[in-house]
Amino acid sequence: MSVQCLHEENGKKCQAYAIKDSEYCFFHNPESAKKRAEARKKGGFNRRVLKSTRHEYHPIKTVNDVNAILESAINEACSLESSQSQLRILAYLCQIALKGQELGNLEERLNALEKPIEKKGVQNE
């Protein structure tokens, strides 16, 4: 059974659960001080913004233009440190990319069907 942390500040109890074999949570356990410092250091390091390569502006006029941007975003997401959020980003972008490919195929098929009709319209005039 989980036990609530015993730390109290300004009359308010900590809402976190105590860690195993302790009466305090990770944040208030005196024995966790070194681990907390390491976690803060790692967290600060991981939050640093890496300067990515600048991307040129490309106007978005077709489904293929959107797919090109998605491909770039997927490649950039792959360069992130492996984490649960990276996997969510990749899954979401891949889902959108698949839908974009589907729409791109439909756009190409529609254009192929419209070309003969347009040619007939020009010949009749």
C-alpha positions in Angstrom: 0.0 0.0 0.0 1.3 3.5 -0.9 2.0 5.9 1.9 1.8 9.7 1.6 5.0 11.7 2.1 5.3 13.0 5.7 6.9 16.3 4.6 4.9 19.3 5.7 5.4 23.0 4.8 3.3 25.9 6.0 0.8 23.5 7.4 0.3 21.7 4.1 1.2 18.1 3.6 3.1 17.0 0.5 0.7 15.2 -1.9 3.3 12.8 -3.3 3.6 9.2 -2.3 6.6 8.1 -0.2 9.3 6.1 -2.0 9.9 2.5 -1.0 11.4 2.0 2.4 11.1 5.7 3.3 8.6 8.0 4.9 9.3 10.7 2.3 8.8 11.1 -1.4 11.7 11.5 -3.8 11.7 15.3 -3.5 11.8 15.4 0.3 13.8 12.4 1.2 17.2 13.6 2.5 18.9 10.4 1.2 17.8 11.3 -2.4 19.6 14.7 -2.5 22.4 13.5 -4.8 19.9 11.8 -7.1 17.8 14.9 -7.2 20.8 17.0 -8.1 21.7 14.6 -10.9 18.1 14.7 -12.2 18.1 18.5 -12.2 21.3 18.5 -14.1 20.0 16.0 -16.7 16.8 17.9 -17.0 18.5 21.2 -17.6 20.8 19.6 -20.1 18.0 17.9 -22.0 16.0 21.1 -22.2 18.7 23.0 -24.0 17.6 24.0 -27.4 19.7 22.5 -30.1 20.1 24.7 -33.1 18.7 22.8 -36.0 19.6 23.4 -39.6 17.7 26.3 -41.1 15.1 25.2 -43.5 14.3 27.1 -46.6 10.8 28.5 -47.0 8.8 26.4 -49.5 5.3 27.5 -50.5 2.7 24.9 -49.8 0.6 24.5 -52.9 0.1 20.8 -53.3 -0.2 17.7 -51.2 3.3 16.7 -52.2 4.6 20.0 -50.7 3.0 19.1 -47.4 4.5 15.6 -47.7 7.9 17.1 -48.2 7.6 19.2 -45.0 6.3 16.2 -43.1 9.3 14.1 -44.3 11.6 16.8 -43.0 9.8 16.9 -39.7 10.0 13.2 -39.3 13.7 13.1 -40.1 14.2 15.9 -37.5 12.1 14.0 -34.9 14.3 10.9 -35.5 17.3 12.9 -34.4 15.8 13.6 -31.0 16.8 11.5 -27.9 14.7 8.4 -27.8 11.8 8.9 -25.4 8.1 8.3 -25.1 7.3 11.8 -26.4 9.6 11.2 -29.4 7.7 8.0 -30.2 4.4 9.9 -30.0 5.6 12.6 -32.3 6.9 10.0 -34.8 3.6 8.0 -34.7 1.6 11.2 -35.2 3.7 12.5 -38.1 3.7 9.1 -39.8 -0.1 8.9 -39.5 -0.4 12.3 -41.1 2.2 11.4 -43.8 0.2 8.2 -44.7 -2.9 10.3 -45.1 -1.0 12.8 -47.1 0.3 10.1 -49.4 -3.2 8.8 -49.9 -4.4 12.3 -50.8 -1.4 12.8 -53.1 -2.3 9.6 -54.9 -5.9 10.8 -55.3 -4.7 14.2 -56.5 -2.5 12.5 -59.2 -5.4 10.3 -60.3 -7.8 13.2 -60.5 -5.3 15.2 -62.5 -4.8 12.3 -64.9 -8.6 12.0 -65.4 -9.0 15.8 -65.9 -6.3 16.2 -68.6 -8.3 14.4 -71.4 -11.4 16.4 -70.4 -9.5 19.7 -70.6 -8.0 18.7 -74.0 -11.5 17.9 -75.3 -12.8 21.3 -74.0 -9.9 23.2 -75.8 -10.6 21.2 -79.1 -14.3 22.0 -79.0 -13.8 25.8 -78.7 
